Amino acid sequence: MGLIGSIIVGILAGFLAGKLMRGGGFGCLMNLLLGVVGGFVGGMLFRALGISWNNGWIGEVGTAVVGAVLVLYVASLLKK
């Protein structure tokens, strides 16, 4: 997946993670930006753990959502 595709997946992951998190996260724009970062974090985390989610686009989004939820959770801890 190219850079633009990764950014789109990250934005989608940020949106979904914001909906999954209690309190809605940090607002739409910040959730989307954290989703892009979360996609990167999720990919690195899954690679480090040896987890491979090879379902194409759905796997990419799932990995990014896991990373985005993790990033939003850590950001909410730091916000307190």
All heavy atoms as a GROMACS GRO file, in nm:
protein
  565
    1MET      N    1   0.085  -0.116   0.000
    1MET     CA    2   0.000   0.000   0.000
    1MET      C    3   0.090   0.123   0.000
    1MET      O    4   0.187   0.131   0.073
    1MET     CB    5  -0.090  -0.002   0.124
    1MET     CG    6  -0.184   0.114   0.129
    1MET     SD    7  -0.299   0.108   0.267
    1MET     CE    8  -0.388  -0.038   0.233
    2GLY      N    9   0.054   0.219  -0.081
    2GLY     CA   10   0.133   0.341  -0.091
    2GLY      C   11   0.108   0.436   0.025
    2GLY      O   12   0.028   0.409   0.117
    3LEU      N   13   0.175   0.548   0.020
    3LEU     CA   14   0.166   0.648   0.126
    3LEU      C   15   0.024   0.703   0.138
    3LEU      O   16  -0.030   0.713   0.248
    3LEU     CB   17   0.265   0.761   0.100
    3LEU     CG   18   0.265   0.873   0.202
    3LEU    CD1   19   0.306   0.822   0.338
    3LEU    CD2   20   0.356   0.985   0.157
    4ILE      N   21  -0.038   0.736   0.027
    4ILE     CA   22  -0.174   0.791   0.030
    4ILE      C   23  -0.272   0.689   0.085
    4ILE      O   24  -0.358   0.721   0.167
    4ILE     CB   25  -0.218   0.837  -0.112
    4ILE    CG1   26  -0.123   0.944  -0.166
    4ILE    CG2   27  -0.361   0.886  -0.111
    4ILE    CD1   28  -0.121   1.072  -0.086
    5GLY      N   29  -0.259   0.564   0.044
    5GLY     CA   30  -0.346   0.458   0.096
    5GLY      C   31  -0.328   0.438   0.246
    5GLY      O   32  -0.425   0.419   0.319
    6SER      N   33  -0.204   0.446   0.292
    6SER     CA   34  -0.177   0.432   0.436
    6SER      C   35  -0.238   0.547   0.514
    6SER      O   36  -0.291   0.527   0.624
    6SER     CB   37  -0.027   0.427   0.461
    6SER     OG   38   0.028   0.313   0.403
    7ILE      N   39  -0.232   0.667   0.460
    7ILE     CA   40  -0.292   0.783   0.527
    7ILE      C   41  -0.444   0.767   0.533
    7ILE      O   42  -0.506   0.794   0.636
    7ILE     CB   43  -0.251   0.913   0.456
    7ILE    CG1   44  -0.102   0.939   0.480
    7ILE    CG2   45  -0.334   1.031   0.505
    7ILE    CD1   46  -0.045   1.053   0.400
    8ILE      N   47  -0.504   0.721   0.425
    8ILE     CA   48  -0.649   0.700   0.423
    8ILE      C   49  -0.690   0.594   0.525
    8ILE      O   50  -0.787   0.611   0.599
    8ILE     CB   51  -0.697   0.664   0.281
    8ILE    CG1   52  -0.682   0.786   0.190
    8ILE    CG2   53  -0.842   0.615   0.283
    8ILE    CD1   54  -0.703   0.758   0.044
    9VAL      N   55  -0.615   0.485   0.533
    9VAL     CA   56  -0.643   0.380   0.631
    9VAL      C   57  -0.627   0.436   0.772
    9VAL      O   58  -0.708   0.410   0.860
    9VAL     CB   59  -0.552   0.257   0.608
    9VAL    CG1   60  -0.556   0.164   0.727
    9VAL    CG2   61  -0.594   0.184   0.482
   10GLY      N   62  -0.524   0.517   0.795
   10GLY     CA   63  -0.503   0.578   0.926
   10GLY      C   64  -0.615   0.672   0.965
   10GLY      O   65  -0.659   0.673   1.082
   11ILE      N   66  -0.665   0.749   0.870
   11ILE     CA   67  -0.777   0.840   0.898
   11ILE      C   68  -0.902   0.760   0.933
   11ILE      O   69  -0.972   0.791   1.029
   11ILE     CB   70  -0.801   0.934   0.778
   11ILE    CG1   71  -0.687   1.036   0.770
   11ILE    CG2   72  -0.936   1.003   0.787
   11ILE    CD1   73  -0.688   1.120   0.644
   12LEU      N   74  -0.928   0.655   0.858
   12LEU     CA   75  -1.042   0.568   0.888
   12LEU      C   76  -1.025   0.503   1.025
   12LEU      O   77  -1.120   0.496   1.104
   12LEU     CB   78  -1.057   0.462   0.779
   12LEU     CG   79  -1.169   0.360   0.797
   12LEU    CD1   80  -1.304   0.430   0.800
   12LEU    CD2   81  -1.166   0.258   0.686
   13ALA      N   82  -0.904   0.459   1.056
   13ALA     CA   83  -0.878   0.398   1.186
   13ALA      C   84  -0.898   0.498   1.298
   13ALA      O   85  -0.952   0.465   1.404
   13ALA     CB   86  -0.736   0.342   1.190
   14GLY      N   87  -0.855   0.622   1.280
   14GLY     CA   88  -0.875   0.726   1.380
   14GLY      C   89  -1.022   0.754   1.405
   14GLY      O   90  -1.066   0.770   1.520
   15PHE      N   91  -1.100   0.755   1.298
   15PHE     CA   92  -1.244   0.775   1.311
   15PHE      C   93  -1.307   0.661   1.391
   15PHE      O   94  -1.383   0.683   1.485
   15PHE     CB   95  -1.308   0.786   1.172
   15PHE     CG   96  -1.458   0.792   1.176
   15PHE    CD1   97  -1.522   0.908   1.212
   15PHE    CD2   98  -1.533   0.680   1.143
   15PHE    CE1   99  -1.661   0.913   1.216
   15PHE    CE2  100  -1.670   0.684   1.147
   15PHE     CZ  101  -1.735   0.802   1.183
   16LEU      N  102  -1.274   0.538   1.353
   16LEU     CA  103  -1.330   0.421   1.422
   16LEU      C  104  -1.283   0.413   1.567
   16LEU      O  105  -1.362   0.381   1.656
   16LEU     CB  106  -1.291   0.293   1.348
   16LEU     CG  107  -1.354   0.276   1.209
   16LEU    CD1  108  -1.295   0.154   1.139
   16LEU    CD2  109  -1.505   0.265   1.218
   17ALA      N  110  -1.157   0.444   1.592
   17ALA     CA  111  -1.104   0.441   1.729
   17ALA      C  112  -1.173   0.547   1.814
   17ALA      O  113  -1.203   0.522   1.932
   17ALA     CB  114  -0.954   0.462   1.729
   18GLY      N  115  -1.199   0.663   1.757
   18GLY     CA  116  -1.271   0.768   1.830
   18GLY      C  117  -1.411   0.724   1.868
   18GLY      O  118  -1.462   0.758   1.976
   19LYS      N  119  -1.475   0.646   1.782
   19LYS     CA  120  -1.609   0.594   1.812
   19LYS      C  121  -1.603   0.484   1.918
   19LYS      O  122  -1.696   0.469   1.996
   19LYS     CB  123  -1.675   0.539   1.685
   19LYS     CG  124  -1.703   0.642   1.580
   19LYS     CD  125  -1.802   0.744   1.630
   19LYS     CE  126  -1.829   0.848   1.524
   19LYS     NZ  127  -1.909   0.958   1.575
   20LEU      N  128  -1.494   0.407   1.920
   20LEU     CA  129  -1.481   0.297   2.016
   20LEU      C  130  -1.443   0.346   2.156
   20LEU      O  131  -1.481   0.283   2.255
   20LEU     CB  132  -1.375   0.197   1.969
   20LEU     CG  133  -1.410   0.115   1.846
   20LEU    CD1  134  -1.290   0.033   1.802
   20LEU    CD2  135  -1.528   0.024   1.874
   21MET      N  136  -1.367   0.454   2.163
   21MET     CA  137  -1.319   0.503   2.292
   21MET      C  138  -1.432   0.574   2.367
   21MET      O  139  -1.508   0.648   2.307
   21MET     CB  140  -1.203   0.600   2.273
   21MET     CG  141  -1.079   0.538   2.214
   21MET     SD  142  -1.001   0.418   2.320
   21MET     CE  143  -0.944   0.522   2.452
   22ARG      N  144  -1.436   0.552   2.498
   22ARG     CA  145  -1.534   0.621   2.581
   22ARG      C  146  -1.501   0.769   2.582
   22ARG      O  147  -1.386   0.808   2.598
   22ARG     CB  148  -1.528   0.566   2.723
   22ARG     CG  149  -1.635   0.620   2.811
   22ARG     CD  150  -1.627   0.572   2.951
   22ARG     NE  151  -1.563   0.441   2.962
   22ARG     CZ  152  -1.569   0.366   3.068
   22ARG    NH1  153  -1.634   0.407   3.173
   22ARG    NH2  154  -1.509   0.249   3.072
   23GLY      N  155  -1.600   0.852   2.565
   23GLY     CA  156  -1.578   0.996   2.564
   23GLY      C  157  -1.545   1.050   2.426
   23GLY      O  158  -1.528   1.169   2.409
   24GLY      N  159  -1.533   0.964   2.327
   24GLY     CA  160  -1.512   1.009   2.189
   24GLY      C  161  -1.371   1.052   2.155
   24GLY      O  162  -1.347   1.102   2.047
   25GLY      N  163  -1.277   1.038   2.246
   25GLY     CA  164  -1.140   1.074   2.215
   25GLY      C  165  -1.115   1.223   2.230
   25GLY      O  166  -1.159   1.285   2.325
   26PHE      N  167  -1.048   1.283   2.131
   26PHE     CA  168  -1.002   1.422   2.141
   26PHE      C  169  -1.066   1.514   2.039
   26PHE      O  170  -1.016   1.622   2.014
   26PHE     CB  171  -0.851   1.426   2.122
   26PHE     CG  172  -0.776   1.365   2.235
   26PHE    CD1  173  -0.736   1.234   2.230
   26PHE    CD2  174  -0.748   1.439   2.348
   26PHE    CE1  175  -0.667   1.177   2.334
   26PHE    CE2  176  -0.679   1.383   2.453
   26PHE     CZ  177  -0.639   1.252   2.447
   27GLY      N  178  -1.172   1.474   1.978
   27GLY     CA  179  -1.232   1.554   1.872
   27GLY      C  180  -1.195   1.494   1.738
   27GLY      O  181  -1.098   1.418   1.726
   28CYS      N  182  -1.271   1.530   1.640
   28CYS     CA  183  -1.260   1.466   1.508
   28CYS      C  184  -1.120   1.480   1.447
   28CYS      O  185  -1.059   1.382   1.409
   28CYS     CB  186  -1.366   1.524   1.415
   28CYS     SG  187  -1.374   1.440   1.257
   29LEU      N  188  -1.068   1.602   1.437
   29LEU     CA  189  -0.941   1.623   1.370
   29LEU      C  190  -0.826   1.554   1.443
   29LEU      O  191  -0.742   1.487   1.382
   29LEU     CB  192  -0.912   1.772   1.355
   29LEU     CG  193  -0.785   1.808   1.280
   29LEU    CD1  194  -0.790   1.753   1.138
   29LEU    CD2  195  -0.764   1.957   1.279
   30MET      N  196  -0.823   1.568   1.575
   30MET     CA  197  -0.715   1.506   1.652
   30MET      C  198  -0.724   1.354   1.647
   30MET      O  199  -0.622   1.286   1.638
   30MET     CB  200  -0.719   1.555   1.796
   30MET     CG  201  -0.595   1.522   1.872
   30MET     SD  202  -0.454   1.600   1.792
   30MET     CE  203  -0.329   1.568   1.911
   31ASN      N  204  -0.847   1.298   1.651
   31ASN     CA  205  -0.864   1.153   1.638
   31ASN      C  206  -0.810   1.104   1.503
   31ASN      O  207  -0.747   0.999   1.496
   31ASN     CB  208  -1.010   1.113   1.652
   31ASN     CG  209  -1.060   1.117   1.794
   31ASN    OD1  210  -0.983   1.135   1.887
   31ASN    ND2  211  -1.188   1.101   1.809
   32LEU      N  212  -0.835   1.180   1.398
   32LEU     CA  213  -0.787   1.141   1.266
   32LEU      C  214  -0.634   1.144   1.260
   32LEU      O  215  -0.572   1.052   1.206
   32LEU     CB  216  -0.847   1.230   1.158
   32LEU     CG  217  -0.999   1.227   1.146
   32LEU    CD1  218  -1.045   1.322   1.037
   32LEU    CD2  219  -1.050   1.088   1.120
   33LEU      N  220  -0.574   1.246   1.317
   33LEU     CA  221  -0.428   1.254   1.319
   33LEU      C  222  -0.367   1.144   1.405
   33LEU      O  223  -0.268   1.081   1.366
   33LEU     CB  224  -0.383   1.391   1.370
   33LEU     CG  225  -0.413   1.509   1.280
   33LEU    CD1  226  -0.378   1.639   1.348
   33LEU    CD2  227  -0.339   1.495   1.148
   34LEU      N  228  -0.428   1.119   1.520
   34LEU     CA  229  -0.380   1.010   1.604
   34LEU      C  230  -0.403   0.874   1.537
   34LEU      O  231  -0.330   0.779   1.563
   34LEU     CB  232  -0.446   1.014   1.742
   34LEU     CG  233  -0.400   1.127   1.833
   34LEU    CD1  234  -0.483   1.129   1.962
   34LEU    CD2  235  -0.253   1.118   1.865
   35GLY      N  236  -0.504   0.865   1.452
   35GLY     CA  237  -0.528   0.742   1.377
   35GLY      C  238  -0.416   0.712   1.279
   35GLY      O  239  -0.376   0.596   1.262
   36VAL      N  240  -0.364   0.815   1.215
   36VAL     CA  241  -0.251   0.796   1.123
   36VAL      C  242  -0.130   0.745   1.201
   36VAL      O  243  -0.063   0.649   1.161
   36VAL     CB  244  -0.219   0.927   1.047
   36VAL    CG1  245  -0.094   0.913   0.966
   36VAL    CG2  246  -0.336   0.965   0.958
   37VAL      N  247  -0.104   0.807   1.316
   37VAL     CA  248   0.007   0.762   1.402
   37VAL      C  249  -0.022   0.621   1.453
   37VAL      O  250   0.067   0.536   1.458
   37VAL     CB  251   0.028   0.860   1.520
   37VAL    CG1  252   0.129   0.806   1.619
   37VAL    CG2  253   0.069   0.996   1.468
   38GLY      N  254  -0.147   0.596   1.489
   38GLY     CA  255  -0.187   0.465   1.540
   38GLY      C  256  -0.170   0.355   1.438
   38GLY      O  257  -0.137   0.241   1.472
   39GLY      N  258  -0.194   0.386   1.312
   39GLY     CA  259  -0.172   0.286   1.207
   39GLY      C  260  -0.027   0.243   1.202
   39GLY      O  261   0.005   0.124   1.188
   40PHE      N  262   0.062   0.338   1.216
   40PHE     CA  263   0.205   0.307   1.219
   40PHE      C  264   0.240   0.226   1.343
   40PHE      O  265   0.310   0.125   1.336
   40PHE     CB  266   0.285   0.438   1.215
   40PHE     CG  267   0.432   0.420   1.225
   40PHE    CD1  268   0.504   0.372   1.118
   40PHE    CD2  269   0.500   0.452   1.341
   40PHE    CE1  270   0.641   0.355   1.126
   40PHE    CE2  271   0.636   0.436   1.351
   40PHE     CZ  272   0.707   0.387   1.243
   41VAL      N  273   0.187   0.269   1.459
   41VAL     CA  274   0.214   0.199   1.585
   41VAL      C  275   0.158   0.057   1.582
   41VAL      O  276   0.224  -0.038   1.623
   41VAL     CB  277   0.155   0.279   1.705
   41VAL    CG1  278   0.157   0.197   1.833
   41VAL    CG2  279   0.230   0.408   1.723
   42GLY      N  280   0.035   0.041   1.531
   42GLY     CA  281  -0.026  -0.091   1.522
   42GLY      C  282   0.055  -0.185   1.435
   42GLY      O  283   0.075  -0.302   1.468
   43GLY      N  284   0.102  -0.134   1.322
   43GLY     CA  285   0.185  -0.216   1.234
   43GLY      C  286   0.314  -0.261   1.299
   43GLY      O  287   0.354  -0.376   1.290
   44MET      N  288   0.379  -0.167   1.370
   44MET     CA  289   0.504  -0.201   1.439
   44MET      C  290   0.478  -0.299   1.553
   44MET      O  291   0.555  -0.392   1.574
   44MET     CB  292   0.571  -0.075   1.491
   44MET     CG  293   0.629   0.011   1.381
   44MET     SD  294   0.724   0.147   1.442
   44MET     CE  295   0.854   0.065   1.530
   45LEU      N  296   0.369  -0.277   1.627
   45LEU     CA  297   0.335  -0.365   1.739
   45LEU      C  298   0.307  -0.507   1.691
   45LEU      O  299   0.360  -0.603   1.747
   45LEU     CB  300   0.214  -0.310   1.814
   45LEU     CG  301   0.160  -0.392   1.931
   45LEU    CD1  302   0.262  -0.392   2.044
   45LEU    CD2  303   0.028  -0.336   1.978
   46PHE      N  304   0.225  -0.519   1.587
   46PHE     CA  305   0.193  -0.653   1.535
   46PHE      C  306   0.318  -0.722   1.482
   46PHE      O  307   0.335  -0.841   1.501
   46PHE     CB  308   0.086  -0.643   1.426
   46PHE     CG  309  -0.054  -0.639   1.479
   46PHE    CD1  310  -0.084  -0.586   1.604
   46PHE    CD2  311  -0.159  -0.687   1.404
   46PHE    CE1  312  -0.213  -0.582   1.652
   46PHE    CE2  313  -0.289  -0.684   1.451
   46PHE     CZ  314  -0.316  -0.632   1.575
   47ARG      N  315   0.405  -0.646   1.413
   47ARG     CA  316   0.528  -0.705   1.362
   47ARG      C  317   0.617  -0.754   1.476
   47ARG      O  318   0.676  -0.862   1.470
   47ARG     CB  319   0.604  -0.603   1.278
   47ARG     CG  320   0.627  -0.650   1.138
   47ARG     CD  321   0.697  -0.549   1.050
   47ARG     NE  322   0.596  -0.455   0.999
   47ARG     CZ  323   0.602  -0.323   1.012
   47ARG    NH1  324   0.702  -0.266   1.072
   47ARG    NH2  325   0.507  -0.247   0.963
   48ALA      N  326   0.628  -0.672   1.584
   48ALA     CA  327   0.712  -0.709   1.699
   48ALA      C  328   0.659  -0.832   1.770
   48ALA      O  329   0.737  -0.912   1.822
   48ALA     CB  330   0.720  -0.592   1.797
   49LEU      N  331   0.526  -0.848   1.773
   49LEU     CA  332   0.466  -0.963   1.838
   49LEU      C  333   0.456  -1.085   1.746
   49LEU      O  334   0.414  -1.193   1.789
   49LEU     CB  335   0.326  -0.928   1.890
   49LEU     CG  336   0.321  -0.823   2.001
   49LEU    CD1  337   0.176  -0.787   2.032
   49LEU    CD2  338   0.392  -0.873   2.125
   50GLY      N  339   0.492  -1.068   1.620
   50GLY     CA  340   0.487  -1.178   1.525
   50GLY      C  341   0.346  -1.209   1.477
   50GLY      O  342   0.320  -1.320   1.431
   51ILE      N  343   0.257  -1.112   1.488
   51ILE     CA  344   0.118  -1.130   1.444
   51ILE      C  345   0.107  -1.085   1.299
   51ILE      O  346   0.149  -0.975   1.265
   51ILE     CB  347   0.020  -1.051   1.533
   51ILE    CG1  348   0.030  -1.099   1.678
   51ILE    CG2  349  -0.122  -1.063   1.480
   51ILE    CD1  350  -0.046  -1.012   1.776
   52SER      N  351   0.049  -1.169   1.216
   52SER     CA  352   0.028  -1.134   1.076
   52SER      C  353  -0.120  -1.142   1.045
   52SER      O  354  -0.183  -1.246   1.062
   52SER     CB  355   0.105  -1.232   0.986
   52SER     OG  356   0.082  -1.201   0.852
   53TRP      N  357  -0.176  -1.030   1.002
   53TRP     CA  358  -0.317  -1.023   0.970
   53TRP      C  359  -0.326  -1.000   0.819
   53TRP      O  360  -0.341  -0.888   0.773
   53TRP     CB  361  -0.382  -0.910   1.047
   53TRP     CG  362  -0.530  -0.915   1.054
   53TRP    CD1  363  -0.613  -0.994   0.984
   53TRP    CD2  364  -0.614  -0.836   1.139
   53TRP    NE1  365  -0.742  -0.969   1.018
   53TRP    CE2  366  -0.745  -0.872   1.113
   53TRP    CE3  367  -0.589  -0.738   1.232
   53TRP    CZ2  368  -0.853  -0.813   1.178
   53TRP    CZ3  369  -0.695  -0.680   1.296
   53TRP    CH2  370  -0.826  -0.718   1.270
   54ASN      N  371  -0.319  -1.107   0.742
   54ASN     CA  372  -0.310  -1.097   0.597
   54ASN      C  373  -0.447  -1.108   0.530
   54ASN      O  374  -0.471  -1.199   0.452
   54ASN     CB  375  -0.216  -1.205   0.542
   54ASN     CG  376  -0.074  -1.182   0.584
   54ASN    OD1  377  -0.032  -1.069   0.597
   54ASN    ND2  378  -0.001  -1.288   0.605
   55ASN      N  379  -0.534  -1.017   0.562
   55ASN     CA  380  -0.666  -1.015   0.498
   55ASN      C  381  -0.681  -0.896   0.406
   55ASN      O  382  -0.790  -0.845   0.388
   55ASN     CB  383  -0.777  -1.014   0.604
   55ASN     CG  384  -0.786  -1.145   0.679
   55ASN    OD1  385  -0.738  -1.246   0.632
   55ASN    ND2  386  -0.845  -1.143   0.795
   56GLY      N  387  -0.573  -0.848   0.351
   56GLY     CA  388  -0.578  -0.735   0.260
   56GLY      C  389  -0.615  -0.607   0.330
   56GLY      O  390  -0.566  -0.575   0.438
   57TRP      N  391  -0.704  -0.532   0.268
   57TRP     CA  392  -0.745  -0.402   0.315
   57TRP      C  393  -0.809  -0.409   0.453
   57TRP      O  394  -0.785  -0.323   0.538
   57TRP     CB  395  -0.840  -0.341   0.213
   57TRP     CG  396  -0.867  -0.197   0.234
   57TRP    CD1  397  -0.783  -0.095   0.202
   57TRP    CD2  398  -0.982  -0.139   0.292
   57TRP    NE1  399  -0.841   0.024   0.237
   57TRP    CE2  400  -0.963  -0.001   0.293
   57TRP    CE3  401  -1.100  -0.190   0.344
   57TRP    CZ2  402  -1.058   0.086   0.343
   57TRP    CZ3  403  -1.194  -0.102   0.394
   57TRP    CH2  404  -1.173   0.033   0.393
   58ILE      N  405  -0.889  -0.510   0.478
   58ILE     CA  406  -0.956  -0.528   0.608
   58ILE      C  407  -0.851  -0.550   0.717
   58ILE      O  408  -0.862  -0.494   0.827
   58ILE     CB  409  -1.055  -0.646   0.604
   58ILE    CG1  410  -1.163  -0.623   0.499
   58ILE    CG2  411  -1.116  -0.671   0.740
   58ILE    CD1  412  -1.253  -0.506   0.525
   59GLY      N  413  -0.750  -0.627   0.690
   59GLY     CA  414  -0.643  -0.649   0.787
   59GLY      C  415  -0.566  -0.522   0.816
   59GLY      O  416  -0.529  -0.496   0.931
   60GLU      N  417  -0.542  -0.442   0.712
   60GLU     CA  418  -0.474  -0.314   0.732
   60GLU      C  419  -0.555  -0.222   0.823
   60GLU      O  420  -0.501  -0.160   0.914
   60GLU     CB  421  -0.452  -0.244   0.597
   60GLU     CG  422  -0.362  -0.317   0.503
   60GLU     CD  423  -0.216  -0.288   0.529
   60GLU    OE1  424  -0.186  -0.185   0.590
   60GLU    OE2  425  -0.134  -0.371   0.488
   61VAL      N  426  -0.684  -0.214   0.799
   61VAL     CA  427  -0.771  -0.129   0.881
   61VAL      C  428  -0.777  -0.183   1.024
   61VAL      O  429  -0.770  -0.106   1.120
   61VAL     CB  430  -0.913  -0.117   0.819
   61VAL    CG1  431  -1.008  -0.046   0.914
   61VAL    CG2  432  -0.906  -0.043   0.686
   62GLY      N  433  -0.789  -0.314   1.039
   62GLY     CA  434  -0.794  -0.374   1.173
   62GLY      C  435  -0.668  -0.346   1.253
   62GLY      O  436  -0.674  -0.309   1.370
   63THR      N  437  -0.554  -0.361   1.188
   63THR     CA  438  -0.426  -0.332   1.254
   63THR      C  439  -0.418  -0.185   1.292
   63THR      O  440  -0.376  -0.152   1.403
   63THR     CB  441  -0.309  -0.368   1.160
   63THR    OG1  442  -0.317  -0.507   1.128
   63THR    CG2  443  -0.176  -0.338   1.224
   64ALA      N  444  -0.459  -0.098   1.203
   64ALA     CA  445  -0.454   0.045   1.229
   64ALA      C  446  -0.550   0.084   1.341
   64ALA      O  447  -0.518   0.171   1.423
   64ALA     CB  448  -0.485   0.124   1.102
   65VAL      N  449  -0.666   0.022   1.347
   65VAL     CA  450  -0.763   0.052   1.454
   65VAL      C  451  -0.706   0.011   1.589
   65VAL      O  452  -0.717   0.086   1.687
   65VAL     CB  453  -0.899  -0.014   1.427
   65VAL    CG1  454  -0.989  -0.007   1.550
   65VAL    CG2  455  -0.969   0.051   1.309
   66VAL      N  456  -0.644  -0.106   1.596
   66VAL     CA  457  -0.582  -0.150   1.722
   66VAL      C  458  -0.476  -0.050   1.766
   66VAL      O  459  -0.471  -0.008   1.882
   66VAL     CB  460  -0.522  -0.292   1.707
   66VAL    CG1  461  -0.435  -0.328   1.827
   66VAL    CG2  462  -0.632  -0.395   1.689
   67GLY      N  463  -0.392  -0.008   1.674
   67GLY     CA  464  -0.289   0.091   1.706
   67GLY      C  465  -0.348   0.226   1.744
   67GLY      O  466  -0.301   0.291   1.837
   68ALA      N  467  -0.453   0.268   1.674
   68ALA     CA  468  -0.515   0.397   1.704
   68ALA      C  469  -0.583   0.396   1.840
   68ALA      O  470  -0.575   0.495   1.914
   68ALA     CB  471  -0.616   0.432   1.594
   69VAL      N  472  -0.649   0.287   1.876
   69VAL     CA  473  -0.710   0.277   2.009
   69VAL      C  474  -0.601   0.284   2.115
   69VAL      O  475  -0.617   0.353   2.217
   69VAL     CB  476  -0.794   0.148   2.022
   69VAL    CG1  477  -0.830   0.119   2.166
   69VAL    CG2  478  -0.919   0.158   1.937
   70LEU      N  479  -0.490   0.215   2.092
   70LEU     CA  480  -0.379   0.218   2.187
   70LEU      C  481  -0.324   0.360   2.201
   70LEU      O  482  -0.301   0.408   2.312
   70LEU     CB  483  -0.269   0.122   2.142
   70LEU     CG  484  -0.147   0.111   2.232
   70LEU    CD1  485  -0.186   0.055   2.368
   70LEU    CD2  486  -0.043   0.022   2.167
   71VAL      N  487  -0.303   0.429   2.089
   71VAL     CA  488  -0.251   0.566   2.093
   71VAL      C  489  -0.350   0.659   2.161
   71VAL      O  490  -0.310   0.742   2.244
   71VAL     CB  491  -0.217   0.615   1.950
   71VAL    CG1  492  -0.192   0.765   1.947
   71VAL    CG2  493  -0.096   0.541   1.896
   72LEU      N  494  -0.480   0.647   2.132
   72LEU     CA  495  -0.580   0.731   2.197
   72LEU      C  496  -0.586   0.703   2.346
   72LEU      O  497  -0.604   0.796   2.427
   72LEU     CB  498  -0.718   0.709   2.134
   72LEU     CG  499  -0.742   0.776   2.000
   72LEU    CD1  500  -0.876   0.732   1.942
   72LEU    CD2  501  -0.737   0.926   2.012
   73TYR      N  502  -0.571   0.578   2.386
   73TYR     CA  503  -0.572   0.544   2.527
   73TYR      C  504  -0.453   0.607   2.600
   73TYR      O  505  -0.469   0.668   2.706
   73TYR     CB  506  -0.571   0.391   2.545
   73TYR     CG  507  -0.564   0.349   2.688
   73TYR    CD1  508  -0.674   0.364   2.772
   73TYR    CD2  509  -0.448   0.296   2.742
   73TYR    CE1  510  -0.668   0.326   2.905
   73TYR    CE2  511  -0.441   0.258   2.874
   73TYR     CZ  512  -0.552   0.272   2.956
   73TYR     OH  513  -0.545   0.236   3.087
   74VAL      N  514  -0.335   0.593   2.543
   74VAL     CA  515  -0.216   0.653   2.604
   74VAL      C  516  -0.228   0.805   2.608
   74VAL      O  517  -0.195   0.868   2.709
   74VAL     CB  518  -0.088   0.608   2.529
   74VAL    CG1  519   0.034   0.687   2.573
   74VAL    CG2  520  -0.065   0.459   2.547
   75ALA      N  521  -0.279   0.864   2.501
   75ALA     CA  522  -0.296   1.009   2.498
   75ALA      C  523  -0.396   1.055   2.604
   75ALA      O  524  -0.378   1.159   2.666
   75ALA     CB  525  -0.341   1.055   2.360
   76SER      N  526  -0.502   0.976   2.627
   76SER     CA  527  -0.600   1.014   2.729
   76SER      C  528  -0.540   1.002   2.869
   76SER      O  529  -0.574   1.080   2.957
   76SER     CB  530  -0.726   0.927   2.718
   76SER     OG  531  -0.701   0.794   2.757
   77LEU      N  532  -0.448   0.907   2.890
   77LEU     CA  533  -0.378   0.897   3.019
   77LEU      C  534  -0.289   1.018   3.041
   77LEU      O  535  -0.277   1.069   3.153
   77LEU     CB  536  -0.296   0.769   3.026
   77LEU     CG  537  -0.372   0.637   3.035
   77LEU    CD1  538  -0.275   0.521   3.036
   77LEU    CD2  539  -0.460   0.634   3.159
   78LEU      N  540  -0.222   1.063   2.935
   78LEU     CA  541  -0.134   1.178   2.946
   78LEU      C  542  -0.212   1.308   2.962
   78LEU      O  543  -0.160   1.404   3.020
   78LEU     CB  544  -0.042   1.186   2.824
   78LEU     CG  545   0.055   1.070   2.805
   78LEU    CD1  546   0.130   1.084   2.674
   78LEU    CD2  547   0.151   1.063   2.923
   79LYS      N  548  -0.332   1.311   2.913
   79LYS     CA  549  -0.416   1.431   2.920
   79LYS      C  550  -0.461   1.458   3.063
   79LYS      O  551  -0.478   1.572   3.103
   79LYS     CB  552  -0.539   1.414   2.829
   79LYS     CG  553  -0.629   1.533   2.825
   79LYS     CD  554  -0.747   1.506   2.734
   79LYS     CE  555  -0.847   1.620   2.738
   79LYS     NZ  556  -0.964   1.591   2.657
   80LYS      N  557  -0.477   1.352   3.144
   80LYS     CA  558  -0.525   1.367   3.281
   80LYS      C  559  -0.428   1.436   3.365
   80LYS      O  560  -0.346   1.476   3.398
   80LYS     CB  561  -0.560   1.232   3.342
   80LYS     CG  562  -0.679   1.170   3.278
   80LYS     CD  563  -0.710   1.038   3.344
   80LYS     CE  564  -0.828   0.973   3.276
   80LYS     NZ  565  -0.864   0.847   3.333
   0.00000   0.00000   0.00000
